[in-house]
Amino acid sequence: MKAHRLGRAAVLAARLRVPDARQPQIEWAHPLDWEPADRLVLGLYNNTCCPLPAFYAARQFTCRDCGAEEVWTAKQQKWWYETMHGHIDSRAVRCLACRRARRERLRTAAPGANLLLERTKRLRASGAAKPSAQAKAEVRAALQSKWWSLRVVAIQTMGRWGGEANLERLHAFMAARPEGGRRYSGWERVAADAARSALARRE
């Protein structure tokens, strides 16, 4: 009887030493200046061969305009990637003063001085309204643009419009996605990822 009790006590002690897999496990302790990343949000707006980050840490960078040494904080990165949905491979390149100066130059520029920005704004505004013949023509033209970023906005606009023809076109983009090789870095892969993201936002 005594041996049975000792054996049972040993089993219970062994169980206490093994961590419960049902309880959330902390992988490591984060320093105070780090920010945890929401991988579910990042996964909706990014498609990368590299694993998504588990946290953000401050990054040093040099402003491309004035050459000042700056720090991109972890909180700023979390806002950029998870609220503004910036691509996970994008980085800070300008200090605050140079960003404001550039924004002011673009705001006061003559019409047509920043054609890409103007066309992008029109496409995004079209996505919030019922598609007109002119808007549809602009989307078709954007899909043939030399700027891939404008093509992506056109795909996003089609997703916001919905409709059988647009959704069928988005699924066609996804079906044409290459699995590897040289074409993986081509437009077909970018278009497929943009279409997948546009369809995910409709769900």
Secondary structure by P-SEA (a helix, b strand, c coil): caaaaaaaaaaaaaaaaccccccccccccccccbbbbcaaaaaacccccccccccccbbbbcccccbbbbbbcaaaaaaacccccccccccccccaaaaaaaaaaaaaccccccaaaaaaaaaaaaaaccccaaaaaaaaaaaacccaaaaaaaaaaaaaaccaaaaaaaaaaaaaccccccccccaaaaaaaaaaaaaaaac
